[in-house]
Amino acid sequence: MTGNARSAALPKLPPAYRLVALETVGSTNDEALRLAAEGAEDGTLVWAREQTGGRGRQGRSWSSPPGNLYLSLVLRPDSAPAEAAQLGFVAGLALGEAIGSVAPPLIEVTYKWPNDLLLNGRKAAGILLESRSGPDGTLECLILGVGANVEHFPEDTGFPATSLHFEGATEVGVVALLEAFGRHFMSWANRWLDDGFAPVRRAWLNHAHGLGEEIEVRLPRETLKGTFKDLDARGVLVLELPDGTLREISAGDVYFGD
């Protein structure tokens, strides 16, 4: 299914996806949430060439000019909300492998906890998870939003940003990246369903940015400094404080030393 996007350049996705393609939208996550409330099935993928009200984690705005990738997936996993949040790591791996399949090999792809992707140490993509639960607390749907800088990137960001084209992958287009992401997400999501979080965690840690190094974690009411020790079996960051105690961080913003 398509919306108002030009049909000539629509991506070819596996049949498990139901594509909703738009030229412009306020937010692909908002549109996916609206469709989910109307009964949209698992695998519905909202893709827009431009967002006028894109957003990231904690309500931050997400610069969304034409030329970058903006998509949101409607997912209906049969799992608790906390477990379903592991799909953020699944999506990160899928996007990383998608980039690796279409970009030159000299671009280093690493993962910044919890849901960012870095190219040569600079942020190029983010993942936003939003869920809706029923009155009994069961998960009704999970919206998985992905924004990836293909042509453009904002310059006034707290964490340095970049794009695929800036890093040298000038031949990569949005459609090709979306097609690659669709394939790799299916593969990793099926592995997560079959084998749980363990293989996802191992693969993510193999390319985790800052693992074993000193980091700063900014929380709403405090800022912590310590060593990025591990990612636990739930996806929680394990921080070793200077006194040797371990602190589990389920949400926060991570910064690295110069």
Protein Blocks (a to p, Z undefined) as FASTA:
>chain_A
ZZkbcfklcccddfkbccdddfbdfblklmmmmmmmnopaehiacddfbdfkbcceehia
cddbehiacddddddddbdfklmmmmmmmmmmmmmmmmmmmmcfklccddddfkbcceeh
iafbdcdddddddfkopafbdcddddddfkbccfbbfbdcddfklnopambcfklmmmmm
mmmmmmmmmmmmmnojmlmmmmmmmmcghihiacddddfkbccddddfbccfkopacddd
fkopacddfbdcddddZZ
